């Protein structure tokens, strides 16, 4: 990490990429993904209109992020283990203040995203996983984003303000 990236700013890392071809389908880990501006992740359920919530389309459902620190805290504080793919979020990041990025642009590798709204946990996830995660995920369930500039991303890519 360069000294410039650290000074006066946050700097994070993309740890994982997950998509599902349709609602309720298992999430698939990817070694790289193509983000399509204004649409979503190539092959993901929301980019193709086959997601659980596709009947209620929203432009801010193009891509979702969650902090790895949240997953660690849920296991530590509530004794509920949860793997990144189980959250059904597309990108898992570390060192990124997601709750503070609503309305802000930031980079993931060569791509530019805009934080649109905080993700709200749902009982659907509890039902799908058979674990009570609704409460522990409240106020830290991730960030829904718009893809402003697409491109290819890979785990290990930097995540930083645009």
Secondary structure in CASP SS format (residue, H / E / C, confidence):
PFRMAT SS
TARGET T0000
AUTHOR 0000-0000-0000
METHOD secondary structure of the structure
MODEL  1
X C 1.00
X C 1.00
X H 1.00
X H 1.00
X H 1.00
X H 1.00
X C 1.00
X C 1.00
X C 1.00
X C 1.00
X E 1.00
X E 1.00
X E 1.00
X E 1.00
X E 1.00
X E 1.00
X E 1.00
X E 1.00
X E 1.00
X C 1.00
X C 1.00
X C 1.00
X C 1.00
X C 1.00
X C 1.00
X C 1.00
X C 1.00
X E 1.00
X E 1.00
X C 1.00
X C 1.00
X C 1.00
X E 1.00
X E 1.00
X E 1.00
X E 1.00
X C 1.00
X C 1.00
X C 1.00
X E 1.00
X E 1.00
X C 1.00
X C 1.00
X C 1.00
X H 1.00
X H 1.00
X H 1.00
X H 1.00
X C 1.00
X C 1.00
X C 1.00
X C 1.00
X C 1.00
X H 1.00
X H 1.00
X H 1.00
X C 1.00
X C 1.00
X H 1.00
X H 1.00
X H 1.00
X C 1.00
X E 1.00
X E 1.00
X E 1.00
X E 1.00
X E 1.00
X H 1.00
X H 1.00
X H 1.00
X H 1.00
X H 1.00
X H 1.00
X H 1.00
X H 1.00
X H 1.00
X H 1.00
X H 1.00
X C 1.00
X C 1.00
X C 1.00
X C 1.00
X C 1.00
X H 1.00
X H 1.00
X H 1.00
X H 1.00
X C 1.00
X C 1.00
X C 1.00
X E 1.00
X E 1.00
X E 1.00
X E 1.00
X C 1.00
X C 1.00
X C 1.00
X H 1.00
X H 1.00
X H 1.00
X C 1.00
X E 1.00
X C 1.00
X C 1.00
X E 1.00
X E 1.00
X E 1.00
X E 1.00
X C 1.00
X C 1.00
X E 1.00
X E 1.00
X E 1.00
X E 1.00
X E 1.00
X E 1.00
X E 1.00
X E 1.00
X C 1.00
X C 1.00
X C 1.00
X C 1.00
X H 1.00
X H 1.00
X H 1.00
X H 1.00
X H 1.00
X H 1.00
X H 1.00
X C 1.00
X C 1.00
X C 1.00
X C 1.00
X H 1.00
X H 1.00
X H 1.00
X H 1.00
X C 1.00
X C 1.00
X C 1.00
X C 1.00
X C 1.00
X E 1.00
X E 1.00
X E 1.00
X E 1.00
X E 1.00
X E 1.00
X E 1.00
X C 1.00
X E 1.00
X E 1.00
X E 1.00
X C 1.00
X C 1.00
X C 1.00
X C 1.00
X E 1.00
X E 1.00
X E 1.00
X E 1.00
X C 1.00
END
